[in-house]
Amino acid sequence: MEKLNTCHRKHLRKILNIAWPTGVISNVELYRRCEVQPILERVRKARWTLFGHILRMAENTPASLALRYAVSSCDSLPGRRGRPRCNLLGTLVSDLEEHSIPLKTTDDLENLRHIASNRLEWRNMFKTREYV
């Protein structure tokens, strides 16, 4: 995903006509001048918005059932051979670990549902960093 940020910064520099070696600026300064955030921050915000929607859905919807199945069977099923694939659940779990919130059991999922039911608390929990 870092390649996406690199490509984004390259295009922003082209738009601003900043060329090496004369126009060297930091990435933070580049984002400030363009008044944008890194692509990964925008993707992260969209991911957490979607996750909040799924957590607030009724328990019998396909998305909620799939999430419950994925969390409950995470440790019981053996998984594939080889390097673990990058998927949405793994990304969410690693993001939650940064905030010291576990997601290993269905009880943890219910605690997250309770947090997500308060939209203001959910938004404040995963605010993006300011680059502008």
Residue pairs with C-beta under 8 A, 6 or more apart in sequence:
1 40
1 43
2 40
4 39
4 40
4 43
5 38
5 39
5 40
8 38
8 39
9 27
9 30
9 38
12 30
12 31
12 34
12 36
13 19
13 23
13 30
15 34
16 30
16 33
16 34
17 23
18 25
18 30
25 33
27 38
28 131
31 37
31 38
31 131
31 132
32 131
32 132
35 132
36 131
36 132
37 128
37 129
37 131
37 132
38 131
41 128
41 129
41 131
42 128
44 95
44 126
44 128
45 126
45 128
47 88
47 91
47 92
47 95
48 95
48 122
48 126
51 92
51 116
52 116
52 119
52 122
54 63
54 64
54 67
55 64
55 67
55 112
55 113
55 116
55 117
56 113
56 116
56 117
57 63
57 64
58 64
59 65
59 68
67 89
67 109
68 106
68 109
70 89
71 89
71 103
71 104
71 105
71 106
71 108
71 109
72 105
72 106
74 89
74 104
75 104
84 90
92 103
93 103
95 126
96 102
96 103
96 112
99 125
99 126
101 108
101 111
101 112
102 108
103 109
103 112
115 121
115 122
115 125
116 122
